[in-house]
Amino acid sequence: MLETDARMWAMLINLATVAGVVLSGGTLTIIAVLVIWLVYRERSALVDFHGKQQVNLAITTLLAGIVSVVGTLVTFGVGGLLLIPLMLVFGIYVIVISIIAAVAANKGEYYKIPLTIPFIK
């Protein structure tokens, strides 16, 4: 794969996360990221790296959402007073960090996303 194509696809993986969070609240994020990553991961190390980072971010976000819902239910809604604002802040973090990663990918840089659980290495 050409370097310019690799940069474009790595950038699009990161922007798919932004679009998924903004348009669907994050539910379609993992699907869009997985499709692009699985198709192009063997063609470019840059695409493979950014795809893994975004899949890990999507899984981490999913788990945080599950913990937030369970915490709210277990505490009969009281935990939601803390957990729901934290999830909103985390959602903003996901958007901002994905844009930063997209810019890095467009430059051909390998950007490791902080605050993610490394499920896929």
KEVO-413736 format. One record per residue (C-alpha): residue number from 0; residue in one letter; chain; x, y, z. Coordinates in Angstrom, 1 decimal, always signed. Layout:
N
NUM,A,A,X,Y,Z
...
end
This chain:
121
0,M,A,+0.0,+0.0,+0.0
1,L,A,+1.2,+3.5,-0.8
2,E,A,+2.3,+5.6,+2.2
3,T,A,-0.4,+8.2,+1.4
4,D,A,-3.1,+5.6,+1.2
5,A,A,-1.9,+4.1,+4.6
6,R,A,-2.0,+7.5,+6.2
7,M,A,-5.5,+8.2,+4.8
8,W,A,-6.9,+4.9,+6.1
9,A,A,-5.3,+5.3,+9.5
10,M,A,-6.8,+8.7,+9.7
11,L,A,-10.2,+7.4,+8.6
12,I,A,-10.1,+4.8,+11.4
13,N,A,-9.7,+7.5,+13.9
14,L,A,-12.3,+9.7,+12.3
15,A,A,-14.8,+6.8,+12.2
16,T,A,-14.6,+6.8,+16.0
17,V,A,-15.5,+10.5,+16.1
18,A,A,-18.4,+10.0,+13.6
19,G,A,-19.6,+7.0,+15.6
20,V,A,-19.7,+8.9,+18.9
21,V,A,-21.2,+12.0,+17.5
22,L,A,-23.8,+10.3,+15.2
23,S,A,-24.8,+7.2,+17.2
24,G,A,-23.6,+7.8,+20.7
25,G,A,-20.8,+5.3,+20.2
26,T,A,-22.9,+2.2,+19.3
27,L,A,-21.7,+2.0,+15.7
28,T,A,-18.1,+3.0,+16.5
29,I,A,-16.7,-0.5,+17.0
30,I,A,-18.3,-1.8,+13.8
31,A,A,-16.9,+1.0,+11.6
32,V,A,-13.5,+0.8,+13.1
33,L,A,-13.4,-3.0,+12.9
34,V,A,-14.4,-3.1,+9.2
35,I,A,-11.7,-0.6,+8.2
36,W,A,-9.1,-2.2,+10.4
37,L,A,-9.8,-5.8,+9.3
38,V,A,-9.7,-5.0,+5.6
39,Y,A,-6.5,-2.9,+5.7
40,R,A,-4.5,-4.2,+8.7
41,E,A,-2.3,-6.6,+6.7
42,R,A,-1.4,-3.9,+4.1
43,S,A,+0.1,-1.3,+6.4
44,A,A,+1.7,-1.3,+9.8
45,L,A,+0.4,+2.2,+10.4
46,V,A,-3.2,+1.2,+9.7
47,D,A,-2.8,-1.9,+11.8
48,F,A,-1.4,+0.2,+14.8
49,H,A,-4.1,+2.9,+14.6
50,G,A,-6.8,+0.2,+14.2
51,K,A,-5.7,-1.6,+17.3
52,Q,A,-5.6,+1.6,+19.2
53,Q,A,-9.2,+2.5,+18.2
54,V,A,-10.5,-1.0,+18.8
55,N,A,-9.0,-0.9,+22.3
56,L,A,-10.5,+2.6,+22.9
57,A,A,-14.0,+1.4,+21.7
58,I,A,-13.9,-1.7,+23.9
59,T,A,-12.7,+0.5,+26.9
60,T,A,-15.6,+2.9,+26.2
61,L,A,-18.1,+0.1,+26.0
62,L,A,-16.9,-1.4,+29.3
63,A,A,-17.0,+2.1,+30.9
64,G,A,-20.6,+2.5,+29.7
65,I,A,-21.6,-0.9,+31.1
66,V,A,-20.0,+0.0,+34.5
67,S,A,-21.9,+3.3,+34.5
68,V,A,-25.2,+1.6,+33.8
69,V,A,-24.7,-1.1,+36.3
70,G,A,-23.4,+1.4,+38.9
71,T,A,-26.5,+3.5,+38.4
72,L,A,-28.9,+0.6,+38.7
73,V,A,-27.2,-0.9,+41.7
74,T,A,-27.3,+2.3,+43.6
75,F,A,-31.0,+2.9,+42.5
76,G,A,-30.0,+6.0,+40.5
77,V,A,-27.8,+7.7,+43.1
78,G,A,-24.6,+6.6,+41.4
79,G,A,-25.9,+8.1,+38.2
80,L,A,-25.4,+11.5,+39.7
81,L,A,-21.6,+10.9,+39.5
82,L,A,-21.3,+8.3,+36.7
83,I,A,-23.4,+9.9,+34.0
84,P,A,-21.4,+13.2,+34.1
85,L,A,-18.2,+11.2,+34.1
86,M,A,-19.4,+9.3,+31.0
87,L,A,-20.1,+12.6,+29.3
88,V,A,-16.6,+13.8,+30.1
89,F,A,-15.2,+10.5,+28.8
90,G,A,-17.2,+10.8,+25.6
91,I,A,-15.7,+14.3,+25.0
92,Y,A,-12.3,+12.8,+25.8
93,V,A,-12.9,+10.0,+23.1
94,I,A,-13.7,+12.6,+20.5
95,V,A,-10.8,+14.9,+21.3
96,I,A,-8.2,+12.1,+21.5
97,S,A,-9.5,+10.5,+18.3
98,I,A,-9.0,+13.8,+16.5
99,I,A,-5.5,+14.1,+17.9
100,A,A,-4.8,+10.5,+16.7
101,A,A,-6.3,+11.3,+13.3
102,V,A,-3.9,+14.2,+12.9
103,A,A,-1.0,+12.1,+13.9
104,A,A,-2.0,+9.3,+11.5
105,N,A,-2.2,+11.8,+8.7
106,K,A,+1.4,+12.8,+9.5
107,G,A,+2.4,+9.1,+9.4
108,E,A,+3.0,+9.0,+13.2
109,Y,A,+2.2,+6.2,+15.6
110,Y,A,+0.1,+7.7,+18.3
111,K,A,-0.6,+5.6,+21.4
112,I,A,-4.0,+6.5,+22.9
113,P,A,-3.7,+7.0,+26.7
114,L,A,-6.4,+5.7,+29.2
115,T,A,-7.2,+2.6,+27.2
116,I,A,-7.1,-1.0,+28.2
117,P,A,-4.8,-2.9,+25.8
118,F,A,-7.1,-5.8,+24.8
119,I,A,-5.4,-6.2,+21.4
120,K,A,-1.7,-5.8,+21.3
end
